[in-house]
Amino acid sequence: MDIYQYIEQLGQQARQASRVLAKAETAAKNHALHAIADHVENQASALQSANQLDLDAGKQKGLDAALLDRLTLTPARINAMATGLREIAALPDPVGEISGLTYRPSGIQLGQMRVPLGVIGIIYESRPNVTVDAAGLCLKSGNATILRGGSEALHSNKAIAQCVQYGLRDAGLPETAVQLVETTDREAVGQLITLPEYVDVIVPRGGKGLIERISQDARVPVIKHLDGICHVYVDAEADLSMATDIAFNAKCHRYGVCNAMETLLVNGQIAAQLLPTLAEQFRNEGVVLRGCAETRKILPEIDVATEEDWNTEYLAPVLSIRIVQNIDEAMDHIHQYSSGHTETIVTENYGLARRFLREVDSSSVMVNASTRFADGFEYGLGAEIGISTDKLHARGPVGLEGLTSQKWIVLGSGQIRK
C-alpha cells in the first residue's frame, strides 16, 4: 500500500468514525476519557520505556536541549496527561447545545446548535503529550482525529495511541475515532492536508517552517499560529516588585514554549530603577540580554538588539529589551512586531490597562499577569488543541468550543412562508 492509499484509508475510517462520535452520548465519551486516563497511568512504565528510545535517538541526532525537553515524558508529565483527560471529561459537553432561541414574526422559533467539525487532522512535533491532549479534546467534542506526530517521538506516540485505542474499545466507541499515522514518510503530511473529502480542518503544532508549509499547501482549512513573539510592557505606574516577578516568570519559567516572553518593553521613567535588578536575575539564569541604545545606557554590558531580534521567537534563554516613552510607543512596537499571540501590561493605572486591553490586537491580552498563562489548561479548557492567532474561526487557546461549529435550527408548528 503506497502513502496515498494509506492516508486515504485513514481518512475513510475517520470519516465513518466521525458519524458515530457525532451522535455519541456524553456518558460514552466521558467513559472513554476516564478509561484512557486509567490506561495511561497503568502503562506509565511502558510509556517511559518507549519515550527513552526516542530520547536516545534524539541525542544521537543532536537535538538541542529545548527539543529534548519537549520530547521528554517525565512521571509528572504522564500524570498530567491523565489528569488532563479527567478534567476534559468533567467539562460540559458542547455538542448539541442550543443558544439564542428567539421567536420570529412568522411564529417559527430560531436558534443555533453546536455541532462537531467532523474529522480533524493534527500535525505536531516533539511533544508526545499532544497525542493525549488532542485525542481527548477531539473525542469530547465529537470529532474523529488523525494524528501525525514528529518522527522524533514515534515510539512515544505509538505507545500513547495504544492507550487511547484501549480506552475507546472499553467505552464501545470505534478505535478508528483516533488514528495515528505510523509512517515517518514526509509525504504523509502532504497527502493528509490535501484530502478535504475526508478531513475538515488541520491543526499544525510545531516550528514556524512546518506551519508555513502546511498553510501554503493545504487544501483543508487550517487553525494555526506561526510563532509566539510575546511582549511584556512595564508601565511607569507599575509596581516594580510585581513587574520583576512577572517579567522573570514570563521569560524563565520555560524557554521553549510559544507563550514565553521574547521582548520586554520598559517605560523610560522607571527603566533605571527596574532594569539593573531584573538584569541581574536574568544573568543568574544564564539569559542573554540584547537591548536598544537607551537600554544599553543603563546596561552597557549587554548585546545590541537588531531589527532581526524584534522579529525573532527565540524559544531559548535570550531576551530583547526596548525602552519606550509611553504606552502608545509600546503599543506601536507591539503592532509592528507581535505575532498576535500574547501581550501583557504591568501597571496600576486602570485607564491605561483598559486602553491596552482594547487596543492591542492579539489573541490573549493581559494585565498584571505572566504571558505563561496563555494556555488552554490555565484557561480552564482542560487542555488545548493549539493556539490560534487567526481571527476565524477560533482565536487563542482552542478547546472544546473551538473544535465545534454552529448550525441554524428552526422549530415550527406548521408555518409556511407567504
Helices and strands as residue ranges (DSSP letters): H 3-22, H 26-42, H 44-61, H 65-71, H 75-90, E 98-103, E 109-116, E 119-124, H 129-140, E 144-148, G 151-153, H 154-170, G 175-177, E 178-180, H 187-192, E 201-205, H 208-217, E 230-234, H 240-252, E 261-267, H 271-284, E 288-291, H 293-298, E 303-304, H 307-310, E 318-324, H 327-337, E 342-346, H 350-359, E 364-367, G 371-373, E 387-388, E 396-397, G 401-403, E 404-411
